């Protein structure tokens, strides 16, 4: 069965590149999509000011929950987006419990809201990724061309998540999974809207971009004391470059979950439904 969308679209590279106005719109929408992660980092930055009153990790948990409540009540986030964020919090917390138990990293400070050495706020670091993706999806009106078969995408997502656990006991197969991603996603393209004009970007390239920027954010998070790797206990050091691939794979899992949940909600059996409302005849390369 063919699950590839068949669109009557003429994909064209613009003669004069991306217009400045569209670029600034893109930057603005991306910045707005990062609101929750930005607020989390702001709370991390100021958390030491309150440590005499309340442990930093407890302060962070209260802050993250409060931010989510405010964002929902002010309609910055929808009910469905909050549910997705809660799902990511649980998935992230499960990974944290495992990784901390096996010494991948640690949370050295005291907190009342720690479970098996893991502060409950840590799940919100993963939820931040989900918040960004949900916001960006809505603000940029994302559509997808050539998304793999649902079963294939879900299996790849499950393999990536499981490998975060099994690589402690068996071989790390991330690069084998990477080959599967290249094979099944190489034709996939993300379509997004900037001031009424559609642009495209290869889905795999978007994975890499987001993963790189999350790695930069992780460097800031460890500098602020959100958590520490073993080589950072004697003093801060830049996070290992290998973590870029780890974050890249996490981005792929996150993207697959968000995309599949949106299709499931809309009753989409074929990805073509996700982009069936495209009416413009030209879609330009982003860049």
Secondary structure, DSSP 8 states (H G I E B T S, - for coil): ---S-----EEE--TT-S-HHHHHHHHHHHHHHTHHHHHHHHHHHHGGGGTTTS-HHHHHHHHHHHHHHHHHHTTSS-HHHHHHHHHHHHHHHHHHHHHHHTTSEE--S--TTEETTEEGGGHHHHHHHHHHHHHHHHHTT-EEES---HHHHHHHHHHHHHHHHHTTTS---HHHHHHHHHHHHTT-EEEEEETTEEEEEEHHHHHHHHHHHHHHHHHHHHHTTS-EEGGGTTS-----TTHHHHHHHHHHHHHHHHHHHHHHHTT-SSGGGGGTT---SEEEE--
